[in-house]
């Protein structure tokens, strides 16, 4: 209704959503000084891997394994928003990382 004060959202015009991601080192992996980051919910998981590699100053050939909630490693094309909706805990997505495979 005109003048009702509400606006119809335009498809594809959603504001950029961010997800709080907490990185937790596992095993002998280097520990980050800052462990909480806000990452765009529309990013694929491969962007999270690249972001963490950049933070750790890892080479692309260095082994790095990422797990959600110490349980599983998502596929590279999984959206961060989907992972957060399904596996988010206390308003954050917990990502464990290691330099050797530690969980299935």
C-alpha atoms as an extended CHARMM CRD file, in Angstrom:
* protein
*
       104  EXT
         1         1  UNK       CA              0.0000000000        0.0000000000        0.0000000000  PROA      1               0.0000000000
         2         2  UNK       CA              1.3290000000        3.4370000000       -0.8150000000  PROA      2               0.0000000000
         3         3  UNK       CA              2.2140000000        5.4240000000        2.2550000000  PROA      3               0.0000000000
         4         4  UNK       CA              2.1900000000        2.3930000000        4.5650000000  PROA      4               0.0000000000
         5         5  UNK       CA              5.8500000000        2.8870000000        5.4270000000  PROA      5               0.0000000000
         6         6  UNK       CA              6.9500000000       -0.5690000000        4.2600000000  PROA      6               0.0000000000
         7         7  UNK       CA              9.0000000000       -1.2020000000        1.1760000000  PROA      7               0.0000000000
         8         8  UNK       CA              8.9720000000       -4.2420000000       -1.0280000000  PROA      8               0.0000000000
         9         9  UNK       CA             12.4740000000       -5.7290000000       -1.1530000000  PROA      9               0.0000000000
        10        10  UNK       CA             14.0330000000       -5.9680000000       -4.5880000000  PROA      10              0.0000000000
        11        11  UNK       CA             15.1710000000       -9.4490000000       -5.5750000000  PROA      11              0.0000000000
        12        12  UNK       CA             18.9390000000       -9.7640000000       -5.2680000000  PROA      12              0.0000000000
        13        13  UNK       CA             19.2460000000       -6.4850000000       -3.3620000000  PROA      13              0.0000000000
        14        14  UNK       CA             19.8060000000       -7.9810000000        0.0900000000  PROA      14              0.0000000000
        15        15  UNK       CA             22.3330000000       -6.1760000000        2.2490000000  PROA      15              0.0000000000
        16        16  UNK       CA             25.6780000000       -7.9370000000        2.4650000000  PROA      16              0.0000000000
        17        17  UNK       CA             25.4100000000      -10.3480000000        5.4030000000  PROA      17              0.0000000000
        18        18  UNK       CA             28.4640000000      -11.2480000000        7.4400000000  PROA      18              0.0000000000
        19        19  UNK       CA             29.1060000000      -14.3830000000        9.4530000000  PROA      19              0.0000000000
        20        20  UNK       CA             31.3930000000      -14.4010000000       12.4810000000  PROA      20              0.0000000000
        21        21  UNK       CA             33.9220000000      -17.1670000000       11.9090000000  PROA      21              0.0000000000
        22        22  UNK       CA             36.1080000000      -18.3920000000       14.7580000000  PROA      22              0.0000000000
        23        23  UNK       CA             39.2830000000      -20.2050000000       13.7530000000  PROA      23              0.0000000000
        24        24  UNK       CA             40.6550000000      -22.6980000000       16.2870000000  PROA      24              0.0000000000
        25        25  UNK       CA             44.1040000000      -24.2280000000       15.8060000000  PROA      25              0.0000000000
        26        26  UNK       CA             44.3150000000      -27.9820000000       16.2530000000  PROA      26              0.0000000000
        27        27  UNK       CA             47.4080000000      -30.1030000000       16.7820000000  PROA      27              0.0000000000
        28        28  UNK       CA             50.6290000000      -28.3560000000       15.8250000000  PROA      28              0.0000000000
        29        29  UNK       CA             48.9830000000      -25.7500000000       13.5730000000  PROA      29              0.0000000000
        30        30  UNK       CA             50.1550000000      -22.1690000000       14.1190000000  PROA      30              0.0000000000
        31        31  UNK       CA             47.8470000000      -20.1220000000       16.3430000000  PROA      31              0.0000000000
        32        32  UNK       CA             46.3670000000      -16.8990000000       15.0030000000  PROA      32              0.0000000000
        33        33  UNK       CA             46.6820000000      -13.7580000000       17.1300000000  PROA      33              0.0000000000
        34        34  UNK       CA             43.1240000000      -12.8290000000       16.1550000000  PROA      34              0.0000000000
        35        35  UNK       CA             40.7410000000      -15.7810000000       15.9370000000  PROA      35              0.0000000000
        36        36  UNK       CA             37.4130000000      -14.0650000000       15.1440000000  PROA      36              0.0000000000
        37        37  UNK       CA             36.7040000000      -12.6740000000       11.6810000000  PROA      37              0.0000000000
        38        38  UNK       CA             33.5950000000      -11.4490000000        9.8700000000  PROA      38              0.0000000000
        39        39  UNK       CA             33.3200000000      -13.1140000000        6.4770000000  PROA      39              0.0000000000
        40        40  UNK       CA             30.6900000000      -12.5130000000        3.8140000000  PROA      40              0.0000000000
        41        41  UNK       CA             27.9090000000      -15.0980000000        4.0400000000  PROA      41              0.0000000000
        42        42  UNK       CA             27.7880000000      -15.3190000000        0.2490000000  PROA      42              0.0000000000
        43        43  UNK       CA             31.3910000000      -16.5770000000        0.0290000000  PROA      43              0.0000000000
        44        44  UNK       CA             32.0720000000      -20.1660000000       -0.8540000000  PROA      44              0.0000000000
        45        45  UNK       CA             34.1330000000      -22.2620000000        1.5570000000  PROA      45              0.0000000000
        46        46  UNK       CA             37.1500000000      -22.1870000000       -0.7690000000  PROA      46              0.0000000000
        47        47  UNK       CA             37.3690000000      -18.4310000000       -0.0510000000  PROA      47              0.0000000000
        48        48  UNK       CA             37.5180000000      -19.2270000000        3.6830000000  PROA      48              0.0000000000
        49        49  UNK       CA             40.4090000000      -21.6180000000        3.0100000000  PROA      49              0.0000000000
        50        50  UNK       CA             42.2360000000      -18.9650000000        0.9750000000  PROA      50              0.0000000000
        51        51  UNK       CA             41.5740000000      -16.3320000000        3.6550000000  PROA      51              0.0000000000
        52        52  UNK       CA             43.0160000000      -18.5810000000        6.3730000000  PROA      52              0.0000000000
        53        53  UNK       CA             46.0420000000      -19.4380000000        4.2180000000  PROA      53              0.0000000000
        54        54  UNK       CA             46.6760000000      -15.7020000000        3.8160000000  PROA      54              0.0000000000
        55        55  UNK       CA             46.3390000000      -15.1140000000        7.5750000000  PROA      55              0.0000000000
        56        56  UNK       CA             48.7440000000      -17.9700000000        8.3600000000  PROA      56              0.0000000000
        57        57  UNK       CA             51.0990000000      -16.9700000000        5.5270000000  PROA      57              0.0000000000
        58        58  UNK       CA             50.9240000000      -20.5240000000        4.1450000000  PROA      58              0.0000000000
        59        59  UNK       CA             52.0490000000      -21.4140000000        0.6600000000  PROA      59              0.0000000000
        60        60  UNK       CA             49.4180000000      -22.9790000000       -1.6110000000  PROA      60              0.0000000000
        61        61  UNK       CA             51.3710000000      -26.2530000000       -1.4340000000  PROA      61              0.0000000000
        62        62  UNK       CA             51.4480000000      -26.3880000000        2.3960000000  PROA      62              0.0000000000
        63        63  UNK       CA             48.9420000000      -28.8770000000        3.8390000000  PROA      63              0.0000000000
        64        64  UNK       CA             45.9890000000      -27.2300000000        5.5960000000  PROA      64              0.0000000000
        65        65  UNK       CA             42.8510000000      -29.0420000000        6.7350000000  PROA      65              0.0000000000
        66        66  UNK       CA             39.6970000000      -27.2040000000        7.8240000000  PROA      66              0.0000000000
        67        67  UNK       CA             36.7990000000      -28.7350000000        9.7450000000  PROA      67              0.0000000000
        68        68  UNK       CA             33.4430000000      -27.3730000000       10.8790000000  PROA      68              0.0000000000
        69        69  UNK       CA             32.8490000000      -27.9700000000       14.6120000000  PROA      69              0.0000000000
        70        70  UNK       CA             35.6470000000      -30.5740000000       14.7670000000  PROA      70              0.0000000000
        71        71  UNK       CA             33.4290000000      -32.8820000000       12.7480000000  PROA      71              0.0000000000
        72        72  UNK       CA             33.7050000000      -32.6610000000        8.9690000000  PROA      72              0.0000000000
        73        73  UNK       CA             35.4000000000      -30.8630000000        6.1270000000  PROA      73              0.0000000000
        74        74  UNK       CA             32.8590000000      -29.1370000000        3.8570000000  PROA      74              0.0000000000
        75        75  UNK       CA             33.1630000000      -29.1230000000        0.0910000000  PROA      75              0.0000000000
        76        76  UNK       CA             34.8760000000      -26.1250000000       -1.4840000000  PROA      76              0.0000000000
        77        77  UNK       CA             31.6800000000      -24.9210000000       -3.1790000000  PROA      77              0.0000000000
        78        78  UNK       CA             29.5550000000      -24.8830000000        0.0070000000  PROA      78              0.0000000000
        79        79  UNK       CA             28.2790000000      -21.4130000000        0.9310000000  PROA      79              0.0000000000
        80        80  UNK       CA             29.3230000000      -19.9260000000        4.2630000000  PROA      80              0.0000000000
        81        81  UNK       CA             25.6880000000      -18.9030000000        4.8530000000  PROA      81              0.0000000000
        82        82  UNK       CA             24.5010000000      -22.5170000000        4.5590000000  PROA      82              0.0000000000
        83        83  UNK       CA             27.2150000000      -23.7660000000        6.9020000000  PROA      83              0.0000000000
        84        84  UNK       CA             26.2970000000      -21.0900000000        9.4380000000  PROA      84              0.0000000000
        85        85  UNK       CA             22.5620000000      -21.8390000000        9.2350000000  PROA      85              0.0000000000
        86        86  UNK       CA             23.1150000000      -25.5600000000        9.7480000000  PROA      86              0.0000000000
        87        87  UNK       CA             26.1360000000      -25.6480000000       12.0580000000  PROA      87              0.0000000000
        88        88  UNK       CA             26.4670000000      -22.1980000000       13.6380000000  PROA      88              0.0000000000
        89        89  UNK       CA             26.9670000000      -22.1540000000       17.4090000000  PROA      89              0.0000000000
        90        90  UNK       CA             26.2990000000      -19.1450000000       19.6510000000  PROA      90              0.0000000000
        91        91  UNK       CA             26.2040000000      -16.7700000000       16.6790000000  PROA      91              0.0000000000
        92        92  UNK       CA             29.4640000000      -17.9740000000       15.1360000000  PROA      92              0.0000000000
        93        93  UNK       CA             30.7540000000      -20.6080000000       12.7540000000  PROA      93              0.0000000000
        94        94  UNK       CA             33.5810000000      -22.5670000000       14.3700000000  PROA      94              0.0000000000
        95        95  UNK       CA             36.3130000000      -23.7030000000       11.9920000000  PROA      95              0.0000000000
        96        96  UNK       CA             39.0690000000      -25.9340000000       13.3470000000  PROA      96              0.0000000000
        97        97  UNK       CA             42.2410000000      -26.0470000000       11.2730000000  PROA      97              0.0000000000
        98        98  UNK       CA             45.3030000000      -28.2700000000       11.2600000000  PROA      98              0.0000000000
        99        99  UNK       CA             48.4040000000      -28.9670000000        9.1990000000  PROA      99              0.0000000000
       100       100  UNK       CA             47.7270000000      -32.7200000000        9.2760000000  PROA      100             0.0000000000
       101       101  UNK       CA             44.4430000000      -34.6120000000        8.9180000000  PROA      101             0.0000000000
       102       102  UNK       CA             42.9800000000      -34.9960000000       12.4060000000  PROA      102             0.0000000000
       103       103  UNK       CA             39.3220000000      -35.9640000000       11.8810000000  PROA      103             0.0000000000
       104       104  UNK       CA             37.7780000000      -38.2320000000        9.2110000000  PROA      104             0.0000000000
